[in-house]
Amino acid sequence: QVQLVETGGGSVQAGGSLRLSCSASTRTFSLYAMGWFRQAPGKERELVAAVDRSAHNRHYADSVKGRFTISRDNAKNTVALRMNDLKVEDTAVYYCAAKTNGATAWSNWGQGTQVTVSS
């Protein structure tokens, strides 16, 4: 089981930037695909970005393409989400998640970090 902890959330004005980080406690971090999800009040949790274990493939939700960048450092057991040009609709709790590479289900989740974007 992988333990995940997110940091970096906060409040920012529209157009600003934030960088979220996720630290994983596992001896086999490089074997996991990693993702960032978000959930706004009254909405379903959605995948915003994902990266495979070797960082060869990345996925972004259409709503964040060109603004968000996911990266990972397998030597440090971390994954980051750089968020630029933030919009009010980006306001949500952001969660770090992990899964075995090639699997469709995400089985490991962090506690989440709040991102609030004001106009």
N, C-alpha and C positions, 0 to 999 in steps of 0.2 A: 504494500500500500504506500502511496506517495502522499506526503503532507505538503500542502501548498499554502503560501502566505503572500497576499498582495499588499503593496504599498504604493504611495504616490498619488492617491486620490486627493481631491480638494475642490475648491471653488475658483472659477475663472470666468472672465467676461468672454462673450462671443467673439470669435476671432483669435483667441488666445490659444496656448498650448499647454499640455501636460504630458508627463511621461510616467506610465505605470510600470511597476516591476513586480515580478513574481519569483519567489525563491522556493525551490523544491528540495525536500529532504528525501533523497533516494540515492542508492549507489549506482543506479542504472538510468540516469536522467536521459542519456543520449538514445535510449530505446523508446522514448515516448514522443509522440506528436503532442504539440502544445497548442492551446487555443485561448482566446479571450472572448468571453460572452458578456452580455449586458442585459439588465432587466430594469425597465422603467416601471413606475407605479401603474398598475392596471394592465400591463402588457406581458406577453410571453417572453421568456428568456430567449435571446437570439445570439447566434454566433456572429461576431464582428470580424475576427481575424484568426487564422490558424497557420501553423508552420510545421513541416514534417521534421523528423528526428535529425536530419542532416542539413536542414534549412535549404534544400534544393527546390522545394515547392512551398508557395504561400497562397493563401486564400484570403480575400477580403469581401465583406458584404458590399453590395453596390452603394449603399449609403455612405460608406467611409472610404471608398477607393479614391486615391489621390490625396487623402488627408491623413490617414493612419498608416503606420508602419510597424509590423511585428518583427522582432528579432530574437535570437536566442544565443546564449553563451554556454555551451556544453561543459566548458571547463569550470564554470562558476555555478552551474545548476540554476540558471536564471533565464527567464523570458521577459521581454519588455514590449510595451505598446506605446509608441510615440504618437501622440494625437495632436495634430495641427489644425488650425482654422476651425476650432470647435464651434459647434452650433448648439442652440438651446435644446434641440431635439436629441443631442448626445447625452443629455442628463440621464443618469442611470447608476445603478450599482454594477460595477464591473467585476467579473469573476475570472480567475485563472482556472484552466482545466487541463487535464492530461488524459491520454489514452494510448494504448499500444498501437504502434504504427500499423496501419492497414485496417484497424477496427473501425466500425461505424459509431459505436457508442463511447461517450465520454464518462469515465468512471471515477475520476478523482477531481475534487473541487476545492478551491479555497473559500475563505469566508466572505470575500468581496470587499471592495473599496468604493466609496461614494464619489462620483464625479458630478458636480453641479455647474452648469453653464448658464450664466445670466445675460440678458440682453442689455 
